[in-house]
Amino acid sequence: MKKIIGIAVCMAVLLLRQAGYTQSHFRDRAGVSFRGSYWHQRKSDVMMHVSSEDLFDNEVNVGGMGGWMTFFSGTGDNGIIVFSLGGIAHVDVEENGLFNEQVDVQVVSPILIGYQHILFGDRNNSAFQPYISAGGGPYILTRVFTVNKSFLDEEVTVKNKVKPGAFLGCGTYFIVSNWFAIHGEMRYHFVNFNPQNNESGFEMGLGLTFSWTR
């Protein structure tokens, strides 16, 4: 109980200490964010699935894991323009026998331009800076399908598609110092502007933000 009280007191002191940073934190500032995320697309049921019938019959499915790099620039009191590069992968491996293996790798690589609107503006003096966001751009879909029928017999097929799309989201920055923040965001991606598209889905992630005065 004493440890919990101590942590709560430290958090309260940190929040009060950051009040001076946050009143217009992103005004006249630029920076970069790195965020790991999970993207639950409509075609994917689980994040990870492993099954094995016997020694030589195995199936592994890993999907929706990836990350983002985002460059941003504050505009006015409450706005941030963002440019994001992302990569989300789905990997399906099926083994039947000692050398018979199929590997299906599907990668979605969005290149997105968006806008974040900081809520509450100068009225918010806490370290938490929530926002809503929207944007769009091309979603590059890459599929690499590999079939190994024997030790020396391998067949590789590569397909690429580019689909337009958009996203809506919300998130928050937790300001730690005048140059560093923890950043969480949730988005829904409308690939091909269609919520029913197989690649469309809900994405959420957490990362780190570094900023500097322009």
Backbone bond lengths (Angstrom), bond angles and torsions (degrees), N, CA, C in turn:
res aa  C-N    CA-C-N  psi(-1)  N-CA   C-N-CA  omega(-1)  CA-C   N-CA-C  phi
1 M - - - 1.461 - - 1.522 110.81 -
2 K 1.359 117.32 -40.36 1.445 120.87 178.68 1.525 111.18 -62.98
3 K 1.351 116.56 -37.07 1.463 119.99 178.95 1.527 110.51 -65.08
4 I 1.339 116.76 -41.69 1.461 120.53 179.76 1.525 110.33 -63.65
5 I 1.336 117.01 -43.62 1.463 120.76 178.67 1.530 110.22 -63.16
6 G 1.317 116.47 -40.82 1.459 120.30 179.04 1.511 112.34 -62.39
7 I 1.355 116.64 -43.50 1.463 120.78 178.11 1.523 110.51 -63.00
8 A 1.345 116.58 -42.52 1.465 120.45 179.81 1.523 111.14 -62.41
9 V 1.333 117.28 -41.50 1.465 120.63 178.47 1.519 110.99 -64.11
10 C 1.339 117.10 -42.87 1.469 120.76 178.92 1.524 111.21 -61.83
11 M 1.336 116.77 -41.73 1.460 120.45 178.43 1.522 110.69 -64.16
12 A 1.327 117.45 -41.41 1.466 120.69 179.65 1.523 110.87 -63.42
13 V 1.346 116.43 -42.33 1.466 120.05 178.35 1.524 110.45 -63.40
14 L 1.342 116.31 -40.85 1.456 120.27 179.46 1.517 111.68 -63.31
15 L 1.333 116.94 -42.59 1.457 121.04 178.84 1.529 111.09 -61.98
16 L 1.333 117.09 -43.52 1.457 119.97 179.15 1.524 111.16 -67.19
17 R 1.308 116.17 -36.48 1.463 120.91 -178.75 1.516 112.03 -66.11
18 Q 1.358 116.44 -32.12 1.454 120.30 -176.64 1.513 113.67 -84.37
19 A 1.342 118.45 -5.71 1.465 120.78 -175.21 1.520 111.48 -55.39
20 G 1.337 117.82 -36.33 1.446 120.41 -179.47 1.501 113.13 -68.47
21 Y 1.329 118.53 -24.77 1.454 121.92 -178.58 1.519 112.77 -80.11
22 T 1.317 117.75 -32.58 1.448 120.58 -160.27 1.511 115.66 -93.35
23 Q 1.351 118.32 -9.85 1.452 117.73 -170.21 1.521 112.05 -61.39
24 S 1.298 119.38 -37.26 1.461 122.42 172.17 1.523 107.04 -143.97
25 H 1.321 115.94 54.72 1.460 120.71 -166.06 1.518 113.13 -59.43
26 F 1.342 118.37 -40.72 1.455 120.20 -173.20 1.530 113.02 -95.15
27 R 1.318 118.03 3.79 1.462 120.31 175.76 1.529 109.19 -66.33
28 D 1.324 116.39 127.28 1.474 122.36 178.83 1.523 112.24 60.34
29 R 1.340 117.15 31.54 1.462 120.31 178.25 1.525 109.85 -125.53
30 A 1.324 116.07 150.69 1.461 123.24 173.29 1.518 107.77 -128.35
31 G 1.334 116.07 167.61 1.451 117.41 -179.53 1.511 113.19 179.00
32 V 1.335 114.71 -168.49 1.456 121.92 -178.77 1.524 108.67 -142.11
33 S 1.338 116.20 144.15 1.464 122.90 178.02 1.518 110.03 -123.64
34 F 1.315 115.86 145.95 1.459 123.20 173.76 1.520 107.06 -124.89
35 R 1.344 115.80 124.56 1.468 119.37 -172.40 1.519 110.34 -138.22
36 G 1.327 117.16 125.85 1.455 121.74 169.40 1.513 109.65 -85.06
37 S 1.343 117.60 148.86 1.459 118.34 -175.01 1.525 111.99 -153.19
38 Y 1.320 113.40 164.42 1.464 122.43 172.07 1.523 107.77 -122.06
39 W 1.332 116.19 128.30 1.464 123.10 -177.32 1.525 107.66 -116.28
40 H 1.326 116.32 109.66 1.463 120.41 179.96 1.522 108.35 -91.43
41 Q 1.336 115.63 96.56 1.461 120.42 179.55 1.525 110.51 -81.61
42 R 1.311 115.36 160.44 1.465 120.31 -175.71 1.526 111.99 -62.17
43 K 1.331 117.86 -31.28 1.464 120.32 -177.54 1.526 112.69 -81.36
44 S 1.344 117.10 -8.16 1.457 120.89 -175.90 1.521 110.46 -107.42
45 D 1.330 116.21 128.74 1.463 120.89 -178.94 1.524 112.72 -92.33
46 V 1.318 117.85 -37.52 1.461 120.58 -174.41 1.526 109.95 -135.23
47 M 1.344 115.94 158.63 1.451 121.57 176.59 1.525 110.71 -73.67
48 M 1.344 116.33 -40.57 1.463 120.09 -179.13 1.519 109.38 -149.15
49 H 1.348 116.23 136.11 1.458 121.52 178.66 1.525 108.21 -143.68
50 V 1.332 116.50 129.39 1.461 122.29 178.27 1.517 108.14 -129.82
51 S 1.324 116.44 129.20 1.462 120.57 177.23 1.516 109.53 -138.65
52 S 1.339 115.85 151.00 1.455 121.36 -179.07 1.515 109.07 -148.40
53 E 1.335 115.82 123.10 1.467 120.44 178.27 1.522 111.20 -88.52
54 D 1.310 115.81 -38.91 1.463 120.70 174.66 1.518 107.95 -155.21
55 L 1.310 117.84 -164.26 1.455 122.21 -173.55 1.521 112.38 -63.00
56 F 1.352 118.83 -33.60 1.448 121.21 -172.96 1.529 113.37 -113.44
57 D 1.318 118.76 5.07 1.470 121.78 177.39 1.529 108.64 -118.88
58 N 1.336 114.93 102.09 1.463 120.67 -176.25 1.531 109.73 -132.72
59 E 1.317 114.35 151.80 1.457 120.52 176.93 1.528 108.78 -140.31
60 V 1.334 115.79 130.79 1.460 122.34 179.53 1.522 108.50 -130.18
61 N 1.325 116.70 128.73 1.461 122.18 177.57 1.526 108.62 -127.90
62 V 1.304 116.02 121.12 1.468 122.39 176.89 1.519 107.27 -128.63
63 G 1.336 117.36 125.18 1.461 118.25 -174.54 1.509 113.83 -144.13
64 G 1.327 114.55 151.42 1.450 121.38 169.65 1.507 116.46 85.04
65 M 1.343 118.65 3.76 1.458 120.64 -177.61 1.524 109.47 -92.86
66 G 1.339 115.47 140.28 1.455 118.86 179.49 1.506 111.78 -179.43
67 G 1.321 116.03 -156.55 1.450 119.86 -177.78 1.516 112.36 -163.90
68 W 1.340 114.25 173.35 1.464 122.07 -176.47 1.520 110.33 -136.89
69 M 1.327 114.72 148.37 1.453 122.15 166.29 1.522 106.86 -122.68
70 T 1.330 117.03 126.61 1.457 121.62 -173.94 1.519 110.12 -127.58
71 F 1.334 115.75 129.52 1.457 122.00 171.98 1.530 107.53 -101.80
72 F 1.330 117.08 139.01 1.456 118.78 -176.46 1.519 111.20 -140.77
73 S 1.334 114.29 159.24 1.449 121.15 177.99 1.520 108.67 -146.05
74 G 1.313 117.57 125.81 1.454 121.33 179.37 1.519 111.25 -70.24
75 T 1.329 115.67 144.58 1.450 121.06 178.28 1.517 108.77 -136.38
76 G 1.324 117.45 114.59 1.449 120.37 -176.76 1.520 111.39 72.90
77 D 1.328 116.12 -158.85 1.462 120.80 -175.96 1.528 112.97 -81.48
78 N 1.334 117.42 -35.66 1.461 120.01 -168.78 1.524 114.48 -124.94
79 G 1.303 119.79 6.45 1.460 121.49 -174.63 1.518 112.87 -115.28
80 I 1.345 115.77 147.57 1.461 122.73 176.23 1.526 108.04 -136.83
81 I 1.322 117.36 124.32 1.460 122.31 173.15 1.523 108.53 -89.88
82 V 1.336 116.96 131.14 1.471 120.93 -175.15 1.520 110.66 -125.86
83 F 1.330 115.58 145.81 1.466 123.81 174.31 1.514 107.21 -127.08
84 S 1.345 117.48 115.96 1.470 121.78 -170.78 1.524 111.50 -117.99
85 L 1.332 115.20 138.96 1.464 123.34 171.77 1.520 107.46 -119.00
86 G 1.336 117.05 124.56 1.455 120.28 -175.99 1.517 112.83 -127.91
87 G 1.309 115.25 165.98 1.457 121.70 175.39 1.518 110.23 -153.73
88 I 1.336 116.80 118.98 1.459 122.94 -179.40 1.528 108.37 -125.13
89 A 1.324 117.87 130.65 1.463 121.36 -173.83 1.521 111.99 -119.31
90 H 1.357 115.10 146.76 1.457 124.04 169.78 1.531 107.17 -124.35
91 V 1.320 116.63 128.59 1.466 121.09 -177.95 1.523 108.72 -126.20
92 D 1.336 116.09 125.33 1.471 122.90 176.31 1.521 108.59 -121.78
93 V 1.328 116.44 121.75 1.462 122.16 -180.00 1.521 108.81 -121.26
94 E 1.329 115.81 128.28 1.465 120.98 179.04 1.523 108.63 -129.76
95 E 1.327 116.71 122.86 1.459 122.51 179.83 1.526 109.62 -113.93
96 N 1.319 115.98 128.05 1.462 122.64 176.52 1.517 108.05 -131.31
97 G 1.293 116.29 98.67 1.452 119.10 -176.16 1.515 111.03 94.33
98 L 1.335 116.09 -179.67 1.449 121.56 -172.88 1.517 112.62 -70.66
99 F 1.363 119.22 -39.35 1.457 121.76 -176.35 1.524 113.34 -119.79
100 N 1.323 117.65 -4.60 1.467 120.50 -178.60 1.536 109.22 -86.18
101 E 1.331 115.84 110.49 1.458 120.77 -175.59 1.527 110.54 -141.20
102 Q 1.326 116.38 140.27 1.456 122.55 174.93 1.525 108.58 -123.34
103 V 1.332 116.15 128.50 1.465 122.08 179.59 1.527 108.24 -124.09
104 D 1.316 115.75 120.81 1.470 121.97 -179.15 1.526 108.14 -117.89
105 V 1.329 116.91 110.72 1.463 122.75 -179.26 1.523 108.76 -112.94
106 Q 1.324 116.72 122.41 1.456 121.92 178.50 1.524 108.84 -122.48
107 V 1.328 116.02 126.09 1.462 122.43 -175.79 1.519 109.41 -123.07
108 V 1.326 116.32 132.23 1.464 122.28 173.18 1.525 107.30 -108.82
109 S 1.338 116.60 123.77 1.466 122.33 -177.38 1.523 109.66 -121.43
110 P 1.332 118.52 91.32 1.464 120.49 179.49 1.535 111.92 -78.20
111 I 1.333 115.33 145.44 1.462 122.97 171.78 1.524 105.52 -124.95
112 L 1.337 117.04 102.44 1.458 120.80 -165.03 1.528 112.19 -124.11
113 I 1.318 114.72 141.67 1.460 122.58 171.21 1.525 107.32 -113.63
114 G 1.328 117.32 132.73 1.451 119.19 -176.43 1.513 113.04 -147.91
115 Y 1.312 113.71 -176.68 1.463 121.38 -178.32 1.525 108.74 -138.51
116 Q 1.323 116.48 132.65 1.462 122.84 175.30 1.525 109.03 -111.96
117 H 1.318 115.59 130.63 1.467 120.52 177.75 1.524 108.42 -109.95
118 I 1.345 116.05 113.68 1.456 121.38 179.66 1.526 109.13 -69.79
119 L 1.331 116.37 124.84 1.461 120.70 -179.41 1.532 111.02 -78.20
120 F 1.302 115.53 148.73 1.466 124.51 174.41 1.526 113.52 72.95
121 G 1.329 118.68 -19.87 1.449 121.66 173.38 1.513 113.49 55.12
122 D 1.350 116.19 -133.22 1.464 121.31 -176.06 1.513 113.21 -70.06
123 R 1.330 118.11 -9.50 1.460 120.74 178.40 1.523 111.98 -77.26
124 N 1.335 117.25 -12.80 1.461 121.68 -177.22 1.523 109.62 -98.29
125 N 1.325 116.92 112.39 1.454 121.47 179.93 1.528 112.92 -107.16
126 S 1.338 117.96 11.89 1.462 120.18 179.65 1.518 110.19 -90.41
127 A 1.338 115.26 171.83 1.459 119.90 178.07 1.525 112.17 -73.90
128 F 1.328 118.39 -17.46 1.454 122.09 178.85 1.527 109.16 -86.43
129 Q 1.335 116.32 126.72 1.455 122.58 179.72 1.533 108.64 -122.28
130 P 1.347 118.69 84.85 1.469 121.08 -179.04 1.529 111.52 -72.95
131 Y 1.330 115.12 155.48 1.470 120.35 -179.29 1.518 110.27 -152.42
132 I 1.317 115.28 164.36 1.460 122.94 168.94 1.523 107.44 -115.54
133 S 1.326 116.92 153.28 1.463 119.86 -173.96 1.519 111.43 -143.15
134 A 1.329 115.26 158.46 1.461 122.24 176.44 1.521 107.90 -157.78
135 G 1.325 115.71 155.07 1.458 119.70 178.81 1.512 111.39 176.00
136 G 1.316 115.77 -171.03 1.459 119.61 -179.54 1.513 111.53 -171.99
137 G 1.338 114.54 -179.40 1.453 121.42 -179.42 1.513 110.83 154.85
138 P 1.329 117.84 -170.08 1.465 120.79 179.96 1.524 112.64 -79.76
139 Y 1.341 115.13 142.53 1.461 122.79 173.37 1.532 106.64 -112.51
140 I 1.330 116.63 112.10 1.466 121.83 -178.43 1.526 108.68 -89.33
141 L 1.332 116.32 121.01 1.466 122.46 -177.89 1.530 109.07 -107.45
142 T 1.310 116.73 119.88 1.465 122.14 -179.08 1.522 109.15 -121.84
143 R 1.333 115.92 131.55 1.460 120.93 177.93 1.524 109.42 -126.99
144 V 1.333 115.93 126.82 1.462 122.79 176.77 1.521 107.42 -118.54
145 F 1.330 115.65 114.97 1.465 121.30 -177.19 1.525 108.14 -114.22
146 T 1.345 116.04 118.42 1.463 121.58 -176.93 1.521 109.63 -118.00
147 V 1.335 115.37 131.76 1.461 121.50 177.81 1.520 108.78 -123.02
148 N 1.327 116.79 121.40 1.462 122.63 174.17 1.528 108.38 -107.20
149 K 1.330 116.85 109.77 1.456 121.36 -179.92 1.525 112.19 -91.81
150 S 1.321 115.40 -22.19 1.454 120.62 176.00 1.525 107.37 -157.47
151 F 1.298 117.65 -177.51 1.459 121.99 -176.34 1.529 111.70 -62.30
152 L 1.344 117.64 -32.50 1.461 121.85 -176.33 1.531 112.77 -112.84
153 D 1.298 118.39 1.24 1.469 122.03 -175.98 1.532 109.13 -112.02
154 E 1.338 116.17 102.84 1.465 121.54 -178.72 1.519 109.81 -128.42
155 E 1.306 116.37 134.33 1.462 122.25 178.99 1.532 109.03 -123.61
156 V 1.340 116.42 125.69 1.466 122.10 -176.78 1.523 109.34 -120.98
157 T 1.333 115.84 128.56 1.462 122.27 177.41 1.524 109.23 -121.36
158 V 1.345 116.61 129.57 1.461 122.01 -179.26 1.528 108.78 -121.88
159 K 1.317 116.55 128.06 1.458 122.15 178.07 1.523 109.53 -129.00
160 N 1.344 115.82 141.67 1.463 121.28 179.09 1.522 109.68 -129.96
161 K 1.315 115.81 139.89 1.455 122.84 174.01 1.517 108.68 -136.74
162 V 1.321 116.29 152.23 1.454 121.75 173.77 1.521 107.99 -125.85
163 K 1.336 116.21 122.96 1.454 121.55 179.95 1.525 109.35 -123.86
164 P 1.331 118.02 139.61 1.465 119.43 174.21 1.523 109.77 -74.48
165 G 1.306 116.27 163.73 1.459 119.39 178.67 1.511 111.70 -173.81
166 A 1.322 115.13 -178.57 1.458 121.72 -178.79 1.517 109.09 -151.42
167 F 1.327 116.14 168.37 1.462 120.71 177.30 1.523 110.23 -143.23
168 L 1.324 114.36 153.77 1.456 123.58 169.78 1.521 107.28 -125.99
169 G 1.327 117.38 142.47 1.456 117.78 -177.30 1.506 113.40 -160.29
170 C 1.322 113.61 -179.02 1.458 121.67 175.12 1.520 107.32 -152.01
171 G 1.321 115.84 160.17 1.445 119.07 -178.82 1.512 111.18 -171.91
172 T 1.319 115.45 -170.60 1.458 120.09 178.26 1.517 109.86 -153.76
173 Y 1.310 115.28 148.40 1.460 122.48 168.68 1.528 107.93 -103.92
174 F 1.327 116.80 138.43 1.457 121.57 170.96 1.523 106.28 -110.24
175 I 1.330 116.00 105.97 1.453 121.33 -172.98 1.522 109.77 -76.05
176 V 1.328 116.83 118.45 1.465 122.48 179.01 1.527 110.80 -95.60
177 S 1.332 116.91 -39.35 1.465 121.53 176.51 1.522 108.03 -149.03
178 N 1.316 117.47 -176.90 1.462 119.42 -178.51 1.526 112.63 -73.39
179 W 1.342 118.54 -4.35 1.469 120.71 178.09 1.527 113.40 -129.16
180 F 1.338 118.09 -3.28 1.467 120.44 -173.34 1.527 110.34 -136.69
181 A 1.358 115.90 139.27 1.467 121.14 178.86 1.522 109.28 -148.46
182 I 1.336 115.54 153.59 1.464 122.48 169.64 1.523 107.51 -93.66
183 H 1.319 116.73 137.91 1.458 121.15 -168.98 1.528 110.56 -130.20
184 G 1.339 116.85 124.63 1.458 121.86 174.19 1.519 110.25 -122.61
185 E 1.331 116.80 142.89 1.463 119.86 -178.15 1.522 110.70 -148.87
186 M 1.331 115.72 146.67 1.452 123.48 172.72 1.522 108.33 -124.61
187 R 1.339 116.71 138.06 1.461 121.64 -179.67 1.527 110.45 -138.17
188 Y 1.329 114.80 156.02 1.456 119.44 165.13 1.526 106.84 -119.62
189 H 1.339 115.84 124.03 1.455 122.04 -177.34 1.533 109.92 -97.27
190 F 1.320 115.53 130.20 1.462 122.31 177.24 1.530 107.41 -107.77
191 V 1.331 116.87 83.93 1.461 121.16 -179.50 1.526 109.03 -71.47
192 N 1.324 116.03 132.99 1.463 122.68 -174.04 1.538 110.76 62.12
193 F 1.333 116.12 22.89 1.471 124.22 -178.25 1.527 111.83 55.66
194 N 1.326 115.92 32.39 1.462 121.38 -175.73 1.530 109.20 -132.55
195 P 1.341 119.11 111.24 1.468 120.20 179.51 1.515 113.56 -64.61
196 Q 1.342 117.90 -15.95 1.459 121.60 179.52 1.526 112.58 -91.83
197 N 1.333 117.66 -2.05 1.456 121.16 178.15 1.529 110.21 -63.63
198 N 1.337 117.20 145.86 1.467 120.99 -177.48 1.523 113.06 -60.27
199 E 1.349 117.59 -32.23 1.457 120.50 -179.27 1.532 112.96 -84.64
200 S 1.320 118.27 -13.94 1.464 120.97 178.89 1.524 109.80 -67.84
201 G 1.336 116.20 154.97 1.451 118.10 177.57 1.507 113.16 163.54
202 F 1.322 113.48 179.83 1.460 123.14 -175.71 1.519 109.64 -91.75
203 E 1.333 116.34 134.63 1.463 122.07 -178.55 1.522 109.94 -131.08
204 M 1.312 116.75 139.70 1.461 120.97 178.44 1.517 109.10 -142.88
205 G 1.345 116.04 148.41 1.443 118.54 -177.51 1.518 112.77 -161.63
206 L 1.330 114.61 171.92 1.452 122.12 -177.80 1.522 108.16 -141.97
207 G 1.342 115.57 140.73 1.446 117.82 -178.30 1.513 113.16 -162.39
208 L 1.336 115.48 -162.15 1.453 123.72 -175.08 1.524 109.69 -122.44
209 T 1.335 116.12 144.21 1.459 122.38 -179.09 1.525 109.75 -125.57
210 F 1.339 115.37 134.00 1.456 122.35 177.15 1.525 108.08 -121.84
211 S 1.328 117.28 133.17 1.465 120.09 -176.67 1.517 111.23 -137.07
212 W 1.339 115.33 162.35 1.458 121.52 179.49 1.534 108.47 -150.04
213 T 1.307 116.03 160.72 1.462 121.71 179.22 1.513 110.05 -76.11
214 R 1.332 116.15 132.85 1.463 119.52 179.04 1.529 111.56 -72.32
